[in-house]
């Protein structure tokens, strides 16, 4: 067996998992994606999509930074 030398592990989130993390409906997530304001989904099969966990987490971190930096708020 070969030793693990820092292999990159990528986790894909299901639609349900994304919905639980961001608290948006699937329709709103799709609208944000279409507007380029949410990470793009990955087509995994004919009837299955997912999102890269790191990209969704980064999107959430950006929302937290906006919350904590009043100068970044855009209403």
PDB file of N, CA, C and O in Angstrom:
ATOM      1  N   UNK A   1       0.830  -1.178   0.000  1.00  0.00           N
ATOM      2  CA  UNK A   1       0.000   0.000   0.000  1.00  0.00           C
ATOM      3  C   UNK A   1       0.878   1.247   0.000  1.00  0.00           C
ATOM      4  O   UNK A   1       1.854   1.328   0.746  1.00  0.00           O
ATOM      5  N   UNK A   2       0.527   2.215  -0.838  1.00  0.00           N
ATOM      6  CA  UNK A   2       1.282   3.459  -0.924  1.00  0.00           C
ATOM      7  C   UNK A   2       0.882   4.408   0.205  1.00  0.00           C
ATOM      8  O   UNK A   2      -0.287   4.454   0.588  1.00  0.00           O
ATOM      9  N   UNK A   3       1.830   5.157   0.735  1.00  0.00           N
ATOM     10  CA  UNK A   3       1.488   6.109   1.791  1.00  0.00           C
ATOM     11  C   UNK A   3       0.692   7.281   1.217  1.00  0.00           C
ATOM     12  O   UNK A   3       0.867   7.644   0.054  1.00  0.00           O
ATOM     13  N   UNK A   4      -0.171   7.863   2.024  1.00  0.00           N
ATOM     14  CA  UNK A   4      -0.933   9.040   1.623  1.00  0.00           C
ATOM     15  C   UNK A   4      -0.024  10.250   1.769  1.00  0.00           C
ATOM     16  O   UNK A   4       0.382  10.594   2.880  1.00  0.00           O
ATOM     17  N   UNK A   5       0.294  10.891   0.666  1.00  0.00           N
ATOM     18  CA  UNK A   5       1.197  12.040   0.685  1.00  0.00           C
ATOM     19  C   UNK A   5       0.429  13.334   0.445  1.00  0.00           C
ATOM     20  O   UNK A   5       0.767  14.112  -0.448  1.00  0.00           O
ATOM     21  N   UNK A   6      -0.586  13.553   1.232  1.00  0.00           N
ATOM     22  CA  UNK A   6      -1.344  14.798   1.115  1.00  0.00           C
ATOM     23  C   UNK A   6      -2.284  14.811  -0.068  1.00  0.00           C
ATOM     24  O   UNK A   6      -2.419  15.836  -0.735  1.00  0.00           O
ATOM     25  N   UNK A   7      -2.930  13.711  -0.341  1.00  0.00           N
ATOM     26  CA  UNK A   7      -3.879  13.649  -1.442  1.00  0.00           C
ATOM     27  C   UNK A   7      -5.016  14.641  -1.204  1.00  0.00           C
ATOM     28  O   UNK A   7      -5.445  14.849  -0.069  1.00  0.00           O
ATOM     29  N   UNK A   8      -5.485  15.236  -2.264  1.00  0.00           N
ATOM     30  CA  UNK A   8      -6.600  16.172  -2.183  1.00  0.00           C
ATOM     31  C   UNK A   8      -7.896  15.373  -2.135  1.00  0.00           C
ATOM     32  O   UNK A   8      -8.142  14.507  -2.974  1.00  0.00           O
ATOM     33  N   UNK A   9      -8.712  15.679  -1.144  1.00  0.00           N
ATOM     34  CA  UNK A   9      -9.993  15.012  -1.003  1.00  0.00           C
ATOM     35  C   UNK A   9     -11.078  16.038  -1.294  1.00  0.00           C
ATOM     36  O   UNK A   9     -11.135  17.091  -0.659  1.00  0.00           O
ATOM     37  N   UNK A  10     -11.937  15.728  -2.255  1.00  0.00           N
ATOM     38  CA  UNK A  10     -13.016  16.629  -2.618  1.00  0.00           C
ATOM     39  C   UNK A  10     -14.328  15.977  -2.219  1.00  0.00           C
ATOM     40  O   UNK A  10     -14.579  14.814  -2.535  1.00  0.00           O
ATOM     41  N   UNK A  11     -15.158  16.732  -1.525  1.00  0.00           N
ATOM     42  CA  UNK A  11     -16.460  16.222  -1.116  1.00  0.00           C
ATOM     43  C   UNK A  11     -17.528  16.928  -1.933  1.00  0.00           C
ATOM     44  O   UNK A  11     -17.487  18.146  -2.108  1.00  0.00           O
ATOM     45  N   UNK A  12     -18.480  16.157  -2.429  1.00  0.00           N
ATOM     46  CA  UNK A  12     -19.598  16.701  -3.191  1.00  0.00           C
ATOM     47  C   UNK A  12     -20.840  16.667  -2.312  1.00  0.00           C
ATOM     48  O   UNK A  12     -21.156  15.642  -1.708  1.00  0.00           O
ATOM     49  N   UNK A  13     -21.540  17.794  -2.244  1.00  0.00           N
ATOM     50  CA  UNK A  13     -22.750  17.898  -1.451  1.00  0.00           C
ATOM     51  C   UNK A  13     -23.980  17.671  -2.315  1.00  0.00           C
ATOM     52  O   UNK A  13     -24.031  18.109  -3.465  1.00  0.00           O
ATOM     53  N   UNK A  14     -24.955  16.994  -1.763  1.00  0.00           N
ATOM     54  CA  UNK A  14     -26.222  16.785  -2.458  1.00  0.00           C
ATOM     55  C   UNK A  14     -27.063  18.065  -2.375  1.00  0.00           C
ATOM     56  O   UNK A  14     -26.741  18.995  -1.636  1.00  0.00           O
ATOM     57  N   UNK A  15     -28.140  18.081  -3.148  1.00  0.00           N
ATOM     58  CA  UNK A  15     -29.058  19.227  -3.117  1.00  0.00           C
ATOM     59  C   UNK A  15     -29.607  19.418  -1.702  1.00  0.00           C
ATOM     60  O   UNK A  15     -29.718  20.548  -1.227  1.00  0.00           O
ATOM     61  N   UNK A  16     -29.946  18.330  -1.035  1.00  0.00           N
ATOM     62  CA  UNK A  16     -30.465  18.403   0.332  1.00  0.00           C
ATOM     63  C   UNK A  16     -29.426  18.990   1.287  1.00  0.00           C
ATOM     64  O   UNK A  16     -29.755  19.835   2.120  1.00  0.00           O
ATOM     65  N   UNK A  17     -28.183  18.546   1.169  1.00  0.00           N
ATOM     66  CA  UNK A  17     -27.126  19.051   2.043  1.00  0.00           C
ATOM     67  C   UNK A  17     -26.884  20.537   1.812  1.00  0.00           C
ATOM     68  O   UNK A  17     -26.678  21.284   2.769  1.00  0.00           O
ATOM     69  N   UNK A  18     -26.907  20.974   0.568  1.00  0.00           N
ATOM     70  CA  UNK A  18     -26.716  22.398   0.261  1.00  0.00           C
ATOM     71  C   UNK A  18     -27.869  23.200   0.840  1.00  0.00           C
ATOM     72  O   UNK A  18     -27.660  24.252   1.444  1.00  0.00           O
ATOM     73  N   UNK A  19     -29.081  22.704   0.655  1.00  0.00           N
ATOM     74  CA  UNK A  19     -30.267  23.375   1.186  1.00  0.00           C
ATOM     75  C   UNK A  19     -30.171  23.535   2.701  1.00  0.00           C
ATOM     76  O   UNK A  19     -30.540  24.580   3.237  1.00  0.00           O
ATOM     77  N   UNK A  20     -29.678  22.509   3.395  1.00  0.00           N
ATOM     78  CA  UNK A  20     -29.530  22.578   4.854  1.00  0.00           C
ATOM     79  C   UNK A  20     -28.454  23.577   5.266  1.00  0.00           C
ATOM     80  O   UNK A  20     -28.581  24.222   6.307  1.00  0.00           O
ATOM     81  N   UNK A  21     -27.408  23.712   4.475  1.00  0.00           N
ATOM     82  CA  UNK A  21     -26.325  24.640   4.804  1.00  0.00           C
ATOM     83  C   UNK A  21     -26.710  26.093   4.565  1.00  0.00           C
ATOM     84  O   UNK A  21     -26.428  26.953   5.400  1.00  0.00           O
ATOM     85  N   UNK A  22     -27.345  26.374   3.442  1.00  0.00           N
ATOM     86  CA  UNK A  22     -27.594  27.774   3.078  1.00  0.00           C
ATOM     87  C   UNK A  22     -29.013  28.238   3.389  1.00  0.00           C
ATOM     88  O   UNK A  22     -29.297  29.433   3.322  1.00  0.00           O
ATOM     89  N   UNK A  23     -29.907  27.311   3.728  1.00  0.00           N
ATOM     90  CA  UNK A  23     -31.277  27.632   4.125  1.00  0.00           C
ATOM     91  C   UNK A  23     -32.069  28.333   3.029  1.00  0.00           C
ATOM     92  O   UNK A  23     -32.936  29.156   3.323  1.00  0.00           O
ATOM     93  N   UNK A  24     -31.784  28.020   1.779  1.00  0.00           N
ATOM     94  CA  UNK A  24     -32.531  28.544   0.633  1.00  0.00           C
ATOM     95  C   UNK A  24     -33.270  27.397  -0.037  1.00  0.00           C
ATOM     96  O   UNK A  24     -32.873  26.236   0.067  1.00  0.00           O
ATOM     97  N   UNK A  25     -34.341  27.737  -0.719  1.00  0.00           N
ATOM     98  CA  UNK A  25     -35.078  26.739  -1.488  1.00  0.00           C
ATOM     99  C   UNK A  25     -34.259  26.349  -2.721  1.00  0.00           C
ATOM    100  O   UNK A  25     -33.394  27.108  -3.159  1.00  0.00           O
ATOM    101  N   UNK A  26     -34.531  25.173  -3.276  1.00  0.00           N
ATOM    102  CA  UNK A  26     -33.829  24.779  -4.508  1.00  0.00           C
ATOM    103  C   UNK A  26     -34.038  25.787  -5.638  1.00  0.00           C
ATOM    104  O   UNK A  26     -33.134  26.009  -6.443  1.00  0.00           O
ATOM    105  N   UNK A  27     -35.216  26.394  -5.704  1.00  0.00           N
ATOM    106  CA  UNK A  27     -35.488  27.381  -6.743  1.00  0.00           C
ATOM    107  C   UNK A  27     -34.621  28.627  -6.573  1.00  0.00           C
ATOM    108  O   UNK A  27     -34.112  29.175  -7.550  1.00  0.00           O
ATOM    109  N   UNK A  28     -34.457  29.067  -5.329  1.00  0.00           N
ATOM    110  CA  UNK A  28     -33.637  30.257  -5.096  1.00  0.00           C
ATOM    111  C   UNK A  28     -32.163  29.962  -5.362  1.00  0.00           C
ATOM    112  O   UNK A  28     -31.447  30.800  -5.911  1.00  0.00           O
ATOM    113  N   UNK A  29     -31.719  28.788  -4.978  1.00  0.00           N
ATOM    114  CA  UNK A  29     -30.337  28.384  -5.275  1.00  0.00           C
ATOM    115  C   UNK A  29     -30.115  28.395  -6.779  1.00  0.00           C
ATOM    116  O   UNK A  29     -29.083  28.874  -7.249  1.00  0.00           O
ATOM    117  N   UNK A  30     -31.073  27.871  -7.541  1.00  0.00           N
ATOM    118  CA  UNK A  30     -30.955  27.862  -9.006  1.00  0.00           C
ATOM    119  C   UNK A  30     -30.912  29.282  -9.564  1.00  0.00           C
ATOM    120  O   UNK A  30     -30.155  29.555 -10.496  1.00  0.00           O
ATOM    121  N   UNK A  31     -31.719  30.193  -9.005  1.00  0.00           N
ATOM    122  CA  UNK A  31     -31.694  31.590  -9.464  1.00  0.00           C
ATOM    123  C   UNK A  31     -30.340  32.232  -9.183  1.00  0.00           C
ATOM    124  O   UNK A  31     -29.794  32.939 -10.031  1.00  0.00           O
ATOM    125  N   UNK A  32     -29.794  31.983  -7.980  1.00  0.00           N
ATOM    126  CA  UNK A  32     -28.477  32.541  -7.646  1.00  0.00           C
ATOM    127  C   UNK A  32     -27.398  31.987  -8.578  1.00  0.00           C
ATOM    128  O   UNK A  32     -26.517  32.722  -9.025  1.00  0.00           O
ATOM    129  N   UNK A  33     -27.472  30.695  -8.865  1.00  0.00           N
ATOM    130  CA  UNK A  33     -26.518  30.078  -9.797  1.00  0.00           C
ATOM    131  C   UNK A  33     -26.597  30.733 -11.168  1.00  0.00           C
ATOM    132  O   UNK A  33     -25.575  31.077 -11.762  1.00  0.00           O
ATOM    133  N   UNK A  34     -27.817  30.902 -11.664  1.00  0.00           N
ATOM    134  CA  UNK A  34     -28.010  31.493 -12.991  1.00  0.00           C
ATOM    135  C   UNK A  34     -27.471  32.917 -13.057  1.00  0.00           C
ATOM    136  O   UNK A  34     -27.016  33.368 -14.109  1.00  0.00           O
ATOM    137  N   UNK A  35     -27.524  33.624 -11.929  1.00  0.00           N
ATOM    138  CA  UNK A  35     -27.020  34.994 -11.862  1.00  0.00           C
ATOM    139  C   UNK A  35     -25.523  35.047 -11.576  1.00  0.00           C
ATOM    140  O   UNK A  35     -24.943  36.131 -11.507  1.00  0.00           O
ATOM    141  N   UNK A  36     -24.894  33.883 -11.410  1.00  0.00           N
ATOM    142  CA  UNK A  36     -23.465  33.851 -11.109  1.00  0.00           C
ATOM    143  C   UNK A  36     -23.147  34.240  -9.676  1.00  0.00           C
ATOM    144  O   UNK A  36     -22.029  34.662  -9.382  1.00  0.00           O
ATOM    145  N   UNK A  37     -24.128  34.100  -8.773  1.00  0.00           N
ATOM    146  CA  UNK A  37     -23.948  34.509  -7.379  1.00  0.00           C
ATOM    147  C   UNK A  37     -23.883  33.335  -6.419  1.00  0.00           C
ATOM    148  O   UNK A  37     -23.953  33.524  -5.205  1.00  0.00           O
ATOM    149  N   UNK A  38     -23.752  32.133  -6.944  1.00  0.00           N
ATOM    150  CA  UNK A  38     -23.651  30.925  -6.132  1.00  0.00           C
ATOM    151  C   UNK A  38     -22.808  29.932  -6.905  1.00  0.00           C
ATOM    152  O   UNK A  38     -22.833  29.940  -8.136  1.00  0.00           O
ATOM    153  N   UNK A  39     -22.055  29.066  -6.215  1.00  0.00           N
ATOM    154  CA  UNK A  39     -21.225  28.082  -6.927  1.00  0.00           C
ATOM    155  C   UNK A  39     -22.049  27.232  -7.895  1.00  0.00           C
ATOM    156  O   UNK A  39     -23.196  26.881  -7.617  1.00  0.00           O
ATOM    157  N   UNK A  40     -21.451  26.920  -9.010  1.00  0.00           N
ATOM    158  CA  UNK A  40     -22.126  26.110 -10.023  1.00  0.00           C
ATOM    159  C   UNK A  40     -22.180  24.655  -9.603  1.00  0.00           C
ATOM    160  O   UNK A  40     -21.267  24.137  -8.960  1.00  0.00           O
ATOM    161  N   UNK A  41     -23.274  24.010  -9.982  1.00  0.00           N
ATOM    162  CA  UNK A  41     -23.440  22.588  -9.687  1.00  0.00           C
ATOM    163  C   UNK A  41     -22.576  21.754 -10.616  1.00  0.00           C
ATOM    164  O   UNK A  41     -22.159  22.213 -11.679  1.00  0.00           O
ATOM    165  N   UNK A  42     -22.318  20.536 -10.204  1.00  0.00           N
ATOM    166  CA  UNK A  42     -21.555  19.562 -10.987  1.00  0.00           C
ATOM    167  C   UNK A  42     -22.519  18.460 -11.390  1.00  0.00           C
ATOM    168  O   UNK A  42     -23.168  17.861 -10.533  1.00  0.00           O
ATOM    169  N   UNK A  43     -22.620  18.187 -12.675  1.00  0.00           N
ATOM    170  CA  UNK A  43     -23.491  17.105 -13.147  1.00  0.00           C
ATOM    171  C   UNK A  43     -22.772  15.789 -12.903  1.00  0.00           C
ATOM    172  O   UNK A  43     -21.693  15.546 -13.443  1.00  0.00           O
ATOM    173  N   UNK A  44     -23.384  14.943 -12.083  1.00  0.00           N
ATOM    174  CA  UNK A  44     -22.785  13.665 -11.718  1.00  0.00           C
ATOM    175  C   UNK A  44     -23.349  12.509 -12.525  1.00  0.00           C
ATOM    176  O   UNK A  44     -22.721  11.456 -12.633  1.00  0.00           O
ATOM    177  N   UNK A  45     -24.513  12.701 -13.081  1.00  0.00           N
ATOM    178  CA  UNK A  45     -25.177  11.668 -13.872  1.00  0.00           C
ATOM    179  C   UNK A  45     -26.396  12.274 -14.522  1.00  0.00           C
ATOM    180  O   UNK A  45     -26.633  13.477 -14.419  1.00  0.00           O
ATOM    181  N   UNK A  46     -27.167  11.446 -15.190  1.00  0.00           N
ATOM    182  CA  UNK A  46     -28.337  11.937 -15.910  1.00  0.00           C
ATOM    183  C   UNK A  46     -29.330  12.653 -14.986  1.00  0.00           C
ATOM    184  O   UNK A  46     -29.938  13.645 -15.388  1.00  0.00           O
ATOM    185  N   UNK A  47     -29.494  12.168 -13.773  1.00  0.00           N
ATOM    186  CA  UNK A  47     -30.472  12.738 -12.847  1.00  0.00           C
ATOM    187  C   UNK A  47     -29.866  13.121 -11.504  1.00  0.00           C
ATOM    188  O   UNK A  47     -30.573  13.145 -10.496  1.00  0.00           O
ATOM    189  N   UNK A  48     -28.588  13.418 -11.470  1.00  0.00           N
ATOM    190  CA  UNK A  48     -27.933  13.709 -10.195  1.00  0.00           C
ATOM    191  C   UNK A  48     -26.965  14.873 -10.363  1.00  0.00           C
ATOM    192  O   UNK A  48     -26.148  14.893 -11.283  1.00  0.00           O
ATOM    193  N   UNK A  49     -27.073  15.845  -9.450  1.00  0.00           N
ATOM    194  CA  UNK A  49     -26.130  16.956  -9.412  1.00  0.00           C
ATOM    195  C   UNK A  49     -25.603  17.102  -7.997  1.00  0.00           C
ATOM    196  O   UNK A  49     -26.176  16.559  -7.052  1.00  0.00           O
ATOM    197  N   UNK A  50     -24.524  17.826  -7.856  1.00  0.00           N
ATOM    198  CA  UNK A  50     -23.954  18.100  -6.552  1.00  0.00           C
ATOM    199  C   UNK A  50     -23.142  19.377  -6.613  1.00  0.00           C
ATOM    200  O   UNK A  50     -22.940  19.944  -7.687  1.00  0.00           O
ATOM    201  N   UNK A  51     -22.679  19.827  -5.467  1.00  0.00           N
ATOM    202  CA  UNK A  51     -21.870  21.032  -5.373  1.00  0.00           C
ATOM    203  C   UNK A  51     -20.597  20.701  -4.622  1.00  0.00           C
ATOM    204  O   UNK A  51     -20.612  19.894  -3.693  1.00  0.00           O
ATOM    205  N   UNK A  52     -19.502  21.314  -5.016  1.00  0.00           N
ATOM    206  CA  UNK A  52     -18.221  21.110  -4.337  1.00  0.00           C
ATOM    207  C   UNK A  52     -18.309  21.791  -2.971  1.00  0.00           C
ATOM    208  O   UNK A  52     -18.563  22.992  -2.876  1.00  0.00           O
ATOM    209  N   UNK A  53     -18.095  21.009  -1.925  1.00  0.00           N
ATOM    210  CA  UNK A  53     -18.254  21.518  -0.559  1.00  0.00           C
ATOM    211  C   UNK A  53     -17.384  22.745  -0.306  1.00  0.00           C
ATOM    212  O   UNK A  53     -17.856  23.720   0.279  1.00  0.00           O
ATOM    213  N   UNK A  54     -16.134  22.717  -0.729  1.00  0.00           N
ATOM    214  CA  UNK A  54     -15.234  23.852  -0.485  1.00  0.00           C
ATOM    215  C   UNK A  54     -15.768  25.134  -1.120  1.00  0.00           C
ATOM    216  O   UNK A  54     -15.630  26.210  -0.539  1.00  0.00           O
ATOM    217  N   UNK A  55     -16.373  25.034  -2.299  1.00  0.00           N
ATOM    218  CA  UNK A  55     -16.921  26.222  -2.967  1.00  0.00           C
ATOM    219  C   UNK A  55     -18.123  26.773  -2.206  1.00  0.00           C
ATOM    220  O   UNK A  55     -18.268  27.989  -2.078  1.00  0.00           O
ATOM    221  N   UNK A  56     -18.980  25.898  -1.703  1.00  0.00           N
ATOM    222  CA  UNK A  56     -20.141  26.338  -0.929  1.00  0.00           C
ATOM    223  C   UNK A  56     -19.674  26.952   0.394  1.00  0.00           C
ATOM    224  O   UNK A  56     -20.204  27.977   0.822  1.00  0.00           O
ATOM    225  N   UNK A  57     -18.691  26.333   1.037  1.00  0.00           N
ATOM    226  CA  UNK A  57     -18.155  26.873   2.286  1.00  0.00           C
ATOM    227  C   UNK A  57     -17.532  28.256   2.062  1.00  0.00           C
ATOM    228  O   UNK A  57     -17.691  29.152   2.890  1.00  0.00           O
ATOM    229  N   UNK A  58     -16.830  28.424   0.952  1.00  0.00           N
ATOM    230  CA  UNK A  58     -16.232  29.729   0.625  1.00  0.00           C
ATOM    231  C   UNK A  58     -17.324  30.771   0.420  1.00  0.00           C
ATOM    232  O   UNK A  58     -17.194  31.907   0.874  1.00  0.00           O
ATOM    233  N   UNK A  59     -18.402  30.386  -0.266  1.00  0.00           N
ATOM    234  CA  UNK A  59     -19.535  31.289  -0.484  1.00  0.00           C
ATOM    235  C   UNK A  59     -20.117  31.721   0.865  1.00  0.00           C
ATOM    236  O   UNK A  59     -20.439  32.893   1.056  1.00  0.00           O
ATOM    237  N   UNK A  60     -20.253  30.780   1.793  1.00  0.00           N
ATOM    238  CA  UNK A  60     -20.761  31.102   3.125  1.00  0.00           C
ATOM    239  C   UNK A  60     -19.802  32.028   3.878  1.00  0.00           C
ATOM    240  O   UNK A  60     -20.240  32.963   4.549  1.00  0.00           O
ATOM    241  N   UNK A  61     -18.498  31.770   3.768  1.00  0.00           N
ATOM    242  CA  UNK A  61     -17.508  32.644   4.419  1.00  0.00           C
ATOM    243  C   UNK A  61     -17.613  34.069   3.882  1.00  0.00           C
ATOM    244  O   UNK A  61     -17.498  35.033   4.638  1.00  0.00           O
ATOM    245  N   UNK A  62     -17.830  34.195   2.579  1.00  0.00           N
ATOM    246  CA  UNK A  62     -17.997  35.528   1.984  1.00  0.00           C
ATOM    247  C   UNK A  62     -19.204  36.246   2.579  1.00  0.00           C
ATOM    248  O   UNK A  62     -19.150  37.451   2.823  1.00  0.00           O
ATOM    249  N   UNK A  63     -20.303  35.508   2.816  1.00  0.00           N
ATOM    250  CA  UNK A  63     -21.493  36.120   3.424  1.00  0.00           C
ATOM    251  C   UNK A  63     -21.161  36.600   4.836  1.00  0.00           C
ATOM    252  O   UNK A  63     -21.607  37.671   5.246  1.00  0.00           O
ATOM    253  N   UNK A  64     -20.378  35.813   5.583  1.00  0.00           N
ATOM    254  CA  UNK A  64     -19.990  36.217   6.936  1.00  0.00           C
ATOM    255  C   UNK A  64     -19.112  37.465   6.907  1.00  0.00           C
ATOM    256  O   UNK A  64     -19.268  38.354   7.744  1.00  0.00           O
ATOM    257  N   UNK A  65     -18.193  37.535   5.949  1.00  0.00           N
ATOM    258  CA  UNK A  65     -17.341  38.721   5.832  1.00  0.00           C
ATOM    259  C   UNK A  65     -18.169  39.952   5.513  1.00  0.00           C
ATOM    260  O   UNK A  65     -17.904  41.030   6.043  1.00  0.00           O
ATOM    261  N   UNK A  66     -19.170  39.806   4.652  1.00  0.00           N
ATOM    262  CA  UNK A  66     -20.052  40.932   4.336  1.00  0.00           C
ATOM    263  C   UNK A  66     -20.805  41.388   5.580  1.00  0.00           C
ATOM    264  O   UNK A  66     -20.981  42.585   5.807  1.00  0.00           O
ATOM    265  N   UNK A  67     -21.247  40.427   6.382  1.00  0.00           N
ATOM    266  CA  UNK A  67     -21.977  40.749   7.595  1.00  0.00           C
ATOM    267  C   UNK A  67     -21.087  41.532   8.561  1.00  0.00           C
ATOM    268  O   UNK A  67     -21.540  42.484   9.197  1.00  0.00           O
ATOM    269  N   UNK A  68     -19.832  41.130   8.666  1.00  0.00           N
ATOM    270  CA  UNK A  68     -18.916  41.717   9.644  1.00  0.00           C
ATOM    271  C   UNK A  68     -18.254  43.008   9.157  1.00  0.00           C
ATOM    272  O   UNK A  68     -17.627  43.713   9.949  1.00  0.00           O
ATOM    273  N   UNK A  69     -18.383  43.323   7.878  1.00  0.00           N
ATOM    274  CA  UNK A  69     -17.763  44.528   7.323  1.00  0.00           C
ATOM    275  C   UNK A  69     -18.866  45.424   6.746  1.00  0.00           C
ATOM    276  O   UNK A  69     -19.281  45.228   5.604  1.00  0.00           O
ATOM    277  N   UNK A  70     -19.344  46.401   7.521  1.00  0.00           N
ATOM    278  CA  UNK A  70     -20.451  47.249   7.063  1.00  0.00           C
ATOM    279  C   UNK A  70     -20.165  47.955   5.736  1.00  0.00           C
ATOM    280  O   UNK A  70     -21.094  48.259   4.989  1.00  0.00           O
ATOM    281  N   UNK A  71     -18.904  48.216   5.438  1.00  0.00           N
ATOM    282  CA  UNK A  71     -18.554  48.896   4.189  1.00  0.00           C
ATOM    283  C   UNK A  71     -18.860  48.029   2.969  1.00  0.00           C
ATOM    284  O   UNK A  71     -19.006  48.556   1.867  1.00  0.00           O
ATOM    285  N   UNK A  72     -18.960  46.706   3.145  1.00  0.00           N
ATOM    286  CA  UNK A  72     -19.216  45.801   2.027  1.00  0.00           C
ATOM    287  C   UNK A  72     -20.695  45.590   1.769  1.00  0.00           C
ATOM    288  O   UNK A  72     -21.056  44.976   0.766  1.00  0.00           O
ATOM    289  N   UNK A  73     -21.572  46.086   2.653  1.00  0.00           N
ATOM    290  CA  UNK A  73     -23.015  45.887   2.475  1.00  0.00           C
ATOM    291  C   UNK A  73     -23.472  46.638   1.239  1.00  0.00           C
ATOM    292  O   UNK A  73     -23.137  47.807   1.043  1.00  0.00           O
ATOM    293  N   UNK A  74     -24.228  45.963   0.427  1.00  0.00           N
ATOM    294  CA  UNK A  74     -24.794  46.623  -0.755  1.00  0.00           C
ATOM    295  C   UNK A  74     -26.295  46.373  -0.757  1.00  0.00           C
ATOM    296  O   UNK A  74     -26.744  45.256  -1.016  1.00  0.00           O
ATOM    297  N   UNK A  75     -27.054  47.394  -0.473  1.00  0.00           N
ATOM    298  CA  UNK A  75     -28.522  47.272  -0.408  1.00  0.00           C
ATOM    299  C   UNK A  75     -29.157  47.831  -1.643  1.00  0.00           C
ATOM    300  O   UNK A  75     -30.381  47.816  -1.769  1.00  0.00           O
TER     301      UNK A  75
END
